[in-house]
């Protein structure tokens, strides 16, 4: 019984490798970029955020193995939809003014991204520099009070 179950699970794991998710692993051209306040802000952004918030995603080996590939593609699609520095001024919705708040509240980068990409974990000094750079580059979200 265990052998049959194991064989079925292996067959399912192999079969899902052929089930695509959307427009997998595409990096559309960079059409426009923001005017960064400093090279340091851009460097930190590239290291901690660009895989999901630009058209310059570095696709790791595990992004080709389903079902992980589906999750990675979904996260990249969502990130690009809300905030994409490669479509700056072109994409209708680009929540750059929310970037500092998202980072400050610990919502970005997501904890699971940092596990797989330890270079995205910033030191306290880098975090401070980055938050100031985000505000200087994108502005700050206005309160609706």
ABEGO torsion letter per residue (X at the ends): XAAAAAAAAAAAAAAAAABBBEBBGBBBBBABBBBBABAAAAAAAAAAAAAAABAABBBBAAAABOAAAAAAAAAAAAAAAABBAAABGABABBBAAAAAAAAAAGAOBBAAAAAABAAABBBAAAAAAAAAAAAAAAEBBBBAX
